[in-house]
């Protein structure tokens, strides 16, 4: 018996050693720098990540969505996925104007909202945000709030504002983004507001479409999320320069990365012109923007979707940065991920027939 235990221990030790050696073998020295510039931490990354693609693995463990059968499991056009502290899954159906809620095992629980403009009804809903005890829906001219059991709570009219994005901030505030139609300086502006839609502070702004200039169908936009520390992770697509602000607008960190721009294909150019008014003056760029979008996990990682993809397939590479801002991995993903919590990645995908489903993957890291 003692001999068996010794042999088992040796086998386990050797297995662990092989895994360790494998990880060390694929790891390269981080070729970046971390500096302080005017009180801001600036992380500069090279084009090469620290690890190879196999540093992370995804295992599908849940799929929600049916093409026919039970109506509560069928979707029209999905816009967003959110998850609360109890791992209930909230799926915003933009076309149907409602949110379907499922438990962590994928069992349908309820539908929140319906098409309309009255209390508890939704009109042009395009975004949801979750706090510790509420669900917020961004609509065209208001924010609507629901309890987790689906009860309508209140509307918050956005007055003269027209937010393009809205999320819960800290301490009862909200972080919104709106487009300012300033003829001299059209711009998107991210700001903190209170429950009466009063501006507490302006955080950051970026250029918006200027009607005085030729139209660029591949123009840059801003993108931002709120991380686990209640900081705002912000990026303007023209540059690979992610910025971390606190909710008072103080710039804390910048994460930069060298990259090779991806050329826009002729097919993409043709598709971008479809539906445009005849005679419009177009400024067609040669390259895509530095990145498309990003999502976060609850360990401080940032996953940045680039325009680099595998062949003609819709599999795009995502650059992954750790909590310090170091470029650690470059991984290909077919799905449209939205968030990663408790080691679970949630994404919207198209099935073989082109219908949308929501999937959850178990994420395993090897470093």
C-alpha positions as CSV (number, residue, x, y, z in Angstrom):
1,X,0.0,0.0,0.0
2,X,2.8,2.4,0.9
3,X,4.5,1.6,-2.4
4,X,1.3,2.4,-4.3
5,X,1.0,5.8,-2.5
6,X,4.6,6.6,-3.4
7,X,4.1,5.8,-7.1
8,X,0.9,7.8,-7.2
9,X,2.7,10.8,-5.6
10,X,5.5,10.5,-8.2
11,X,3.0,10.4,-11.0
12,X,1.2,13.5,-9.7
13,X,4.5,15.3,-9.2
14,X,5.6,14.6,-12.8
15,X,2.3,15.6,-14.2
16,X,2.5,19.0,-12.4
17,X,6.1,19.4,-13.5
18,X,5.1,18.8,-17.2
19,X,2.3,21.4,-17.0
20,X,4.7,23.9,-15.3
21,X,7.4,23.3,-18.0
22,X,4.8,23.6,-20.7
23,X,3.6,27.0,-19.5
24,X,7.2,28.2,-19.0
25,X,8.1,27.0,-22.5
26,X,5.3,29.0,-24.1
27,X,6.0,32.1,-22.0
28,X,8.2,34.9,-23.3
29,X,9.7,37.8,-21.6
30,X,7.4,40.8,-21.4
31,X,8.8,43.4,-23.8
32,X,7.1,46.5,-22.4
33,X,7.7,49.3,-20.0
34,X,5.8,50.9,-17.1
35,X,6.5,54.5,-16.5
36,X,5.0,57.5,-14.6
37,X,4.1,60.5,-16.7
38,X,2.7,63.5,-14.9
39,X,1.3,61.2,-12.2
40,X,-0.3,58.8,-14.6
41,X,0.9,55.2,-15.0
42,X,1.7,54.5,-18.6
43,X,2.1,50.9,-19.8
44,X,3.7,50.5,-23.2
45,X,3.4,47.1,-24.9
46,X,5.1,45.6,-27.9
47,X,3.4,43.5,-30.6
48,X,4.4,40.2,-28.9
49,X,2.3,38.8,-26.0
50,X,3.8,37.0,-23.1
51,X,2.0,33.7,-23.8
52,X,0.8,31.7,-26.8
53,X,-2.8,31.1,-27.8
54,X,-3.1,27.9,-25.7
55,X,-2.6,29.8,-22.4
56,X,-6.4,29.9,-22.2
57,X,-9.0,27.3,-23.0
58,X,-12.8,27.6,-23.4
59,X,-15.3,24.8,-22.7
60,X,-18.9,25.3,-23.6
61,X,-21.2,24.5,-20.7
62,X,-24.5,26.2,-21.5
63,X,-26.5,27.2,-24.6
64,X,-29.8,29.2,-24.5
65,X,-31.9,29.6,-27.6
66,X,-34.2,27.6,-29.9
67,X,-35.2,28.0,-33.5
68,X,-38.6,26.5,-32.9
69,X,-40.6,25.1,-30.0
70,X,-40.9,27.0,-26.7
71,X,-41.4,30.7,-27.3
72,X,-39.7,31.7,-24.1
73,X,-36.4,30.3,-25.5
74,X,-36.7,32.0,-28.9
75,X,-35.1,35.3,-29.8
76,X,-35.5,38.0,-32.4
77,X,-32.4,40.3,-32.5
78,X,-30.1,40.2,-29.4
79,X,-28.2,43.2,-28.3
80,X,-26.6,42.5,-24.9
81,X,-26.1,39.9,-22.2
82,X,-25.7,40.7,-18.4
83,X,-25.3,38.6,-15.3
84,X,-26.2,39.4,-11.7
85,X,-24.6,38.3,-8.5
86,X,-26.7,35.1,-8.4
87,X,-25.6,34.3,-11.9
88,X,-29.0,34.9,-13.4
89,X,-28.7,35.7,-17.1
90,X,-30.4,38.8,-18.6
91,X,-30.7,38.9,-22.4
92,X,-31.8,42.1,-24.1
93,X,-33.9,41.4,-27.3
94,X,-33.7,44.7,-29.1
95,X,-36.3,44.0,-31.7
96,X,-38.8,42.4,-29.4
97,X,-38.2,45.3,-26.8
98,X,-37.9,43.0,-23.7
99,X,-35.4,41.3,-21.5
100,X,-35.6,37.5,-21.0
101,X,-34.2,36.2,-17.7
102,X,-32.8,32.7,-17.1
103,X,-31.3,31.1,-14.1
104,X,-27.7,29.9,-14.0
105,X,-28.7,26.5,-15.4
106,X,-30.5,28.1,-18.4
107,X,-34.0,27.7,-17.2
108,X,-36.4,30.5,-18.2
109,X,-37.6,32.6,-15.3
110,X,-39.5,35.7,-16.7
111,X,-39.7,38.3,-19.4
112,X,-39.2,42.0,-18.3
113,X,-40.8,44.7,-20.4
114,X,-42.8,44.9,-23.6
115,X,-43.0,47.2,-26.6
116,X,-44.6,50.5,-25.8
117,X,-44.1,53.9,-24.1
118,X,-46.0,53.5,-20.8
119,X,-44.7,52.4,-17.4
120,X,-42.9,49.1,-17.6
121,X,-42.9,49.3,-21.4
122,X,-39.8,49.8,-23.6
123,X,-39.1,51.9,-26.6
124,X,-35.9,51.7,-28.6
125,X,-34.1,49.9,-25.7
126,X,-30.5,49.3,-26.6
127,X,-28.6,48.7,-23.4
128,X,-29.0,47.3,-19.9
129,X,-27.0,47.7,-16.8
130,X,-27.2,45.9,-13.4
131,X,-26.5,47.1,-9.9
132,X,-26.7,45.2,-6.7
133,X,-30.5,45.3,-6.7
134,X,-31.8,46.9,-9.9
135,X,-31.9,46.5,-13.6
136,X,-31.6,49.7,-15.7
137,X,-32.6,49.9,-19.4
138,X,-31.4,52.7,-21.6
139,X,-34.1,53.9,-24.0
140,X,-34.3,56.8,-26.5
141,X,-35.3,59.5,-24.1
142,X,-35.3,57.9,-20.7
143,X,-33.8,55.3,-18.3
144,X,-36.2,52.6,-17.0
145,X,-35.6,50.7,-13.8
146,X,-36.9,47.2,-12.7
147,X,-36.4,45.0,-9.7
148,X,-34.8,41.6,-10.2
149,X,-38.2,40.0,-9.9
150,X,-39.4,42.0,-13.0
151,X,-41.4,44.7,-11.2
152,X,-41.3,48.1,-12.8
153,X,-39.9,50.7,-10.4
154,X,-39.5,54.1,-12.1
155,X,-38.6,56.1,-15.2
156,X,-35.8,58.7,-15.2
157,X,-36.3,61.2,-18.0
158,X,-33.1,62.3,-19.7
159,X,-34.4,65.9,-20.2
160,X,-32.5,67.6,-23.0
161,X,-29.9,64.8,-22.9
162,X,-29.9,61.9,-25.3
163,X,-27.6,59.3,-23.9
164,X,-26.1,56.8,-26.3
165,X,-24.9,54.6,-23.4
166,X,-25.7,54.5,-19.7
167,X,-24.4,52.4,-16.8
168,X,-24.7,52.4,-13.0
169,X,-21.9,54.2,-11.4
170,X,-20.9,54.1,-7.7
171,X,-22.7,55.7,-4.8
172,X,-26.0,56.1,-6.6
173,X,-24.7,58.0,-9.6
174,X,-24.8,57.1,-13.2
175,X,-22.2,57.2,-16.0
176,X,-23.6,58.2,-19.3
177,X,-22.4,59.1,-22.8
178,X,-24.1,61.5,-25.1
179,X,-23.4,63.0,-28.5
180,X,-23.2,66.8,-28.4
181,X,-24.3,68.4,-31.6
182,X,-21.9,71.4,-31.3
183,X,-21.5,72.8,-34.8
184,X,-17.9,73.9,-34.0
185,X,-16.9,70.8,-32.0
186,X,-19.3,67.8,-32.4
187,X,-18.2,65.2,-29.8
188,X,-19.2,62.3,-27.6
189,X,-18.9,63.0,-23.9
190,X,-18.8,60.6,-21.0
191,X,-20.0,62.2,-17.8
192,X,-21.2,61.4,-14.3
193,X,-24.8,62.4,-13.4
194,X,-27.1,62.2,-10.4
195,X,-30.7,61.0,-10.1
196,X,-32.0,64.4,-11.3
197,X,-29.9,64.2,-14.5
198,X,-27.6,67.0,-13.2
199,X,-24.0,66.8,-14.4
200,X,-21.6,66.1,-11.5
201,X,-18.5,66.0,-13.7
202,X,-17.4,65.5,-17.2
203,X,-14.9,62.6,-17.5
204,X,-13.7,62.4,-21.1
205,X,-14.8,63.3,-24.7
206,X,-13.9,62.2,-28.2
207,X,-14.7,63.5,-31.7
208,X,-18.1,62.7,-33.3
209,X,-19.1,62.9,-37.0
210,X,-18.7,66.4,-38.4
211,X,-21.3,67.0,-41.1
212,X,-19.1,69.7,-42.6
213,X,-16.6,67.0,-43.6
214,X,-16.8,64.1,-46.0
215,X,-18.4,61.0,-44.4
216,X,-16.1,58.3,-43.3
217,X,-18.0,54.9,-43.0
218,X,-15.2,53.5,-40.9
219,X,-14.8,56.5,-38.6
220,X,-13.7,56.0,-35.0
221,X,-16.0,55.9,-32.0
222,X,-15.4,55.7,-28.3
223,X,-16.1,52.6,-26.2
224,X,-16.1,52.3,-22.4
225,X,-17.0,49.9,-19.6
226,X,-16.8,50.0,-15.8
227,X,-14.4,47.6,-14.2
228,X,-14.5,45.7,-10.9
229,X,-12.9,48.7,-9.1
230,X,-15.6,51.1,-10.4
231,X,-13.1,52.7,-12.7
232,X,-14.0,53.6,-16.3
233,X,-12.0,51.7,-19.0
234,X,-12.2,54.0,-22.0
235,X,-10.9,53.7,-25.6
236,X,-11.2,55.8,-28.7
237,X,-10.8,53.5,-31.7
238,X,-8.4,55.8,-33.7
239,X,-5.5,54.9,-31.3
240,X,-4.5,51.8,-29.4
241,X,-4.5,53.7,-26.1
242,X,-6.8,52.5,-23.4
243,X,-7.3,54.9,-20.6
244,X,-8.5,54.2,-17.0
245,X,-10.4,57.0,-15.2
246,X,-11.9,57.0,-11.8
247,X,-15.5,58.2,-11.6
248,X,-14.4,61.8,-10.7
249,X,-12.7,62.0,-14.1
250,X,-9.1,61.6,-12.8
251,X,-6.9,59.7,-15.3
252,X,-5.1,56.9,-13.5
253,X,-3.5,54.7,-16.2
254,X,-2.9,54.4,-20.0
255,X,-2.4,51.1,-21.7
256,X,-0.7,51.4,-25.1
257,X,0.2,48.7,-27.6
258,X,2.1,48.6,-30.9
259,X,0.0,47.1,-33.7
260,X,-0.1,46.6,-37.5
261,X,-3.1,48.3,-39.0
262,X,-5.5,46.0,-40.9
263,X,-6.4,47.0,-44.5
264,X,-10.1,47.4,-45.3
265,X,-11.1,45.0,-48.1
266,X,-12.9,46.0,-51.3
267,X,-15.9,44.0,-50.2
268,X,-16.0,45.8,-46.9
269,X,-15.9,49.2,-48.7
270,X,-18.8,48.2,-51.0
271,X,-20.9,47.0,-48.1
272,X,-20.3,50.3,-46.2
273,X,-21.7,52.3,-49.1
274,X,-25.0,50.4,-49.3
275,X,-28.0,52.5,-48.3
276,X,-26.1,55.8,-48.3
277,X,-27.8,58.7,-50.1
278,X,-26.6,59.2,-53.7
279,X,-24.1,62.0,-54.2
280,X,-22.8,61.9,-50.6
281,X,-19.2,62.9,-50.3
282,X,-17.3,59.9,-48.8
283,X,-13.8,59.8,-47.4
284,X,-12.8,56.1,-47.6
285,X,-9.8,55.2,-45.4
286,X,-7.3,52.5,-46.3
287,X,-7.1,50.9,-42.8
288,X,-9.5,49.8,-40.1
289,X,-9.3,51.6,-36.7
290,X,-6.9,50.3,-34.1
291,X,-9.5,48.1,-32.4
292,X,-13.3,47.4,-32.5
293,X,-14.5,46.9,-28.9
294,X,-13.5,45.2,-25.7
295,X,-14.9,43.4,-22.7
296,X,-13.7,42.8,-19.1
297,X,-13.5,40.0,-16.6
298,X,-13.7,40.2,-12.8
299,X,-9.9,39.6,-12.4
300,X,-9.0,42.9,-14.1
301,X,-8.2,41.5,-17.5
302,X,-9.2,43.5,-20.6
303,X,-10.0,41.6,-23.9
304,X,-9.7,43.9,-26.9
305,X,-11.2,42.7,-30.2
306,X,-9.0,43.7,-33.1
307,X,-9.8,43.6,-36.9
308,X,-7.2,40.8,-37.4
309,X,-9.0,37.6,-38.2
310,X,-8.3,34.0,-39.4
311,X,-8.7,33.9,-43.2
312,X,-12.2,34.7,-44.4
313,X,-13.8,33.3,-41.3
314,X,-15.5,35.5,-38.7
315,X,-12.9,34.6,-36.1
316,X,-11.3,37.7,-34.7
317,X,-8.2,37.9,-32.6
318,X,-8.6,39.4,-29.1
319,X,-5.6,41.0,-27.3
320,X,-5.7,40.3,-23.6
321,X,-4.1,42.5,-21.0
322,X,-3.7,41.7,-17.3
323,X,-4.6,43.9,-14.4
324,X,-1.3,45.7,-14.6
325,X,-1.9,46.5,-18.3
326,X,0.6,44.0,-19.7
327,X,-0.1,42.3,-23.0
328,X,-0.4,38.6,-22.0
329,X,-2.2,36.8,-24.8
330,X,-3.6,36.9,-28.3
331,X,-6.6,34.6,-28.7
332,X,-9.0,33.9,-31.6
333,X,-12.8,34.0,-30.8
334,X,-15.7,33.3,-33.1
335,X,-18.4,34.5,-30.7
336,X,-19.4,38.0,-29.6
337,X,-18.4,38.0,-26.0
338,X,-19.9,40.5,-23.5
339,X,-18.5,39.8,-20.1
340,X,-16.6,37.2,-18.0
341,X,-17.5,36.6,-14.4
342,X,-16.5,33.9,-12.0
343,X,-14.5,32.2,-14.7
344,X,-17.5,32.1,-17.1
345,X,-17.6,33.8,-20.4
346,X,-21.0,34.9,-21.8
347,X,-21.4,35.5,-25.5
348,X,-24.0,35.9,-28.4
349,X,-23.4,33.5,-31.3
350,X,-25.1,32.5,-34.5
351,X,-26.0,28.8,-34.8
352,X,-25.6,26.8,-38.0
353,X,-28.9,28.1,-39.4
354,X,-28.0,31.7,-38.5
355,X,-30.2,32.0,-35.4
356,X,-28.9,33.8,-32.4
357,X,-28.2,31.9,-29.2
358,X,-26.5,32.9,-25.9
359,X,-23.7,30.6,-24.7
360,X,-21.6,30.3,-21.6
361,X,-18.1,29.0,-21.5
362,X,-15.9,27.8,-18.7
363,X,-12.6,29.7,-19.0
364,X,-9.3,28.1,-17.8
365,X,-6.0,29.9,-17.7
366,X,-2.6,28.2,-17.6
367,X,-0.5,30.8,-16.1
